[in-house]
Amino acid sequence: MIQWNEYYMMGIEDFDNDHKQLFKIADRIINMVNQSMGDSNTRLHIMREGIKYLRSYFDNHALREEAYMRRIGYADYAMHKNLHDEFQQIQLVKYEKLIEDGNCSKDDILDFVGTGIGWLLEHITTADMAIVGKGFLSKPKVHNTINPEILEEEINHLFVATLNMDIHARIIKDDYQGESFGQGVYQMLTYRRGQNTISVMAGIENKFLLSVANMVYGDEIDQADALIVSTFEIFSANFWRTLATRFTFHDDNLQFKENHFMTQKQLQQHFEKEQVISVLFESDKGKFFLASDDRFLKQNYATKEPVPV
C-alpha cells in the first residue's frame, strides 16, 4: 500500500481531499494488480479500469486547480498547467495506446502504476506546494556570485521542502566527470534557448531512492520490485527537473523539451564533452550529482574560479 502523509497537505481542503482520493485510486489499482496479474486480457482490463478512474478524476482535479491558480493570479500558472498537460497528453496516452494495441505485459502494468504514483508524489511535493508558498518554488534565486555554500544551502532546502528530508548534502567534487559512485539512476534533461540546445544531467544513488521509497510504501519494500523501480524512476525524473532550475540560466526564451534515462556508459561518453558545471554531492542518504553545459549560465555568473552556482 502507498501511504498518505499529512506532510502532503497544501492547506486547501478541496485540493487536499482530491490528493487523498488520488492516493486511494492508486492504492486500489495496486490491489487489483496484486490480486491477479493473470493473462494479457486480465492485465488489459486492470489497466483499462485504472486509466478510466485516474483520468476522469485527475482531469477534473486539474481543471479546478488551474481555475484556482488563475483566480489568485499565480505567477507560475503556465508552467504548472504544462505539467498537468504532460501527464494527461503524454503519460496517460502512452498507456492508452497499449490498450488500443491489445497487448499488456506484467512490466507494462507495473510501469503504469509506478509512473502514476511517482508522478503524483513528486507533483504534490513540488509544484502543488509552491502554489500555497510551501516547498520549493520553481524559479531560482539570482545570485551575483558563484559559490558552493549557496548551492549546498539551496539543495538542502529543496530536500527539506519537498520530501521533509534533512540530508546534509555537501559537495565532495566540483569537477565530476561521470565516474561511477555506486548503482544509480541517471538521466539527461534537454532544454532549448533559441537555436541552442542545453543539457542538464542528474543522477542519484539507488539507496537514496530506496530511502524515499520507505516514506511512500513503508519499510517493508523489495529494492528489486518492478513497481518500486518504476515509481522512483519517474519520481527521480521529475524531481531532478525541478532541481535542474539551479543549473540553467533562466530567461523567457528557455523551454524544457524532454528528459530520458541514461546508462553509466552513456553518461561517461557524454562527459567526454566539455561541461561547464559538474558537481558530485555526498549526503546522509547517498550520493547524487548535477551537471550542465549551459554556457550562458557561466557567462552570467562568471568568477575567477569555475565553481558551481
C-alpha positions, 0 to 999 in steps of 0.5 A: 500500500502507498501511504498518505502523509499529512506532510502532503497537505497544501492547506486547501481542503478541496485540493487536499481531499482530491490528493487523498482520493488520488492516493486511494485510486492508486492504492486500489489499482495496486490491489487489483494488480496484486490480486491477479496479474493473470493473462494479457486480457486480465492485465488489459482490463486492470489497466483499462479500469485504472486509466478510466478512474485516474483520468476522469478524476485527475482531469477534473482535479486539474481543471479546478486547480488551474481555475484556482491558480488563475483566480489568485493570479499565480505567477507560475500558472503556465508552467504548472498547467504544462505539467498537468498537460504532460501527464494527461497528453503524454503519460496517460496516452502512452498507456492508452495506446497499449490498450488500443494495441491489445497487448499488456505485459506484467512490466507494462502494468507495473510501469503504469502504476509506478509512473502514476504514483511517482508522478503524483508524489513528486507533483504534490511535493513540488509544484502543488506546494509552491502554489500555497508558498510551501516547498520549493518554488520553481524559479531560482534565486539570482545570485551575483556570485558563484559559490558552493555554500549557496548551492549546498544551502539551496539543495538542502532546502529543496530536500527539506521542502519537498520530501521533509528530508534533512540530508546534509548534502555537501559537495565532495567534487566540483569537477565530476566527470561521470565516474561511477559512485555506486548503482544509480539512476541517471538521466539527461534533461534537454532544454532549448534557448533559441537555436541552442540546445542545453543539457542538464544531467542528474543522477542519484544513488539507488539507496537514496531512492530506496530511502524515499521509497520507505516514506511512500510504501513503508519499510517493508519494500523489495529494492528489486520490485518492478513497481518500486523501480518504476515509481522512483524512476519517474519520481527521480525524473521529475524531481531532478527537473525541478532541481535542474532550475539551479543549473540553467540560466533562466530567461523567457526564451528557455523551454524544457523539451524532454528528459530520458534515462541514461546508462553509466556508459552513456553518461561517461561518453557524454562527459567526454564533452566539455561541461561547464558545471559538474558537481558530485554531492555526498549526503546522509542518504547517498550520493547524487550529482548535477551537471550542465553545459549551459554556457550562458549560465557561466557567462552570467555568473562568471568568477575567477574560479569555475565553481558551481552556482 
